[in-house]
């Protein structure tokens, strides 16, 4: 039996780091939106959100059109059911688990990651696309499919590497 350790390709490592950072940022962002959306929606309704943001926005020196676009984005974000943000946070935790397992070259990590990412797309369709339209969804879909496909190809490459030590998760014994 060959005793060479399984080596993770550098390209896979780079993608895993990107996925790790994205998952962590998305978890915190989603949890923050889940917690603050009800309060911010109320503040938006009674005008106190604009008042409290005025000093910050004046420092940004935004033009009238930029300011209008900023408030439209805020209104869109706050119009989403907060449950969406909770679901996405939980699914990104699943994605993070998958990324960590793939770092360890465990095949189950690919499955955790893929299922979590596909469920994120489904939740987005249910809560966002069905109510606000599909702007940007196609790009999210393509990026998700691309990352899943690339991870799949990297894992296949590792599995088929004859110099790699046989690992139970990567190369099951026949």
Secondary structure by P-SEA (a helix, b strand, c coil): cccccccccaaaaaaaaaaaaaaaaaaaaaaaaaacaaaaaaaaaaaaaaaaaaaaaaaacccaaaaaaaaaaaaaaaaccaaaaaaaaaaaaaaaaaaaaaaaccaaaaaaaaaaaaaaaaaaaacccccccccaaaaaaaaaaaaaaaaaaaaaaaaacccccccccccccc
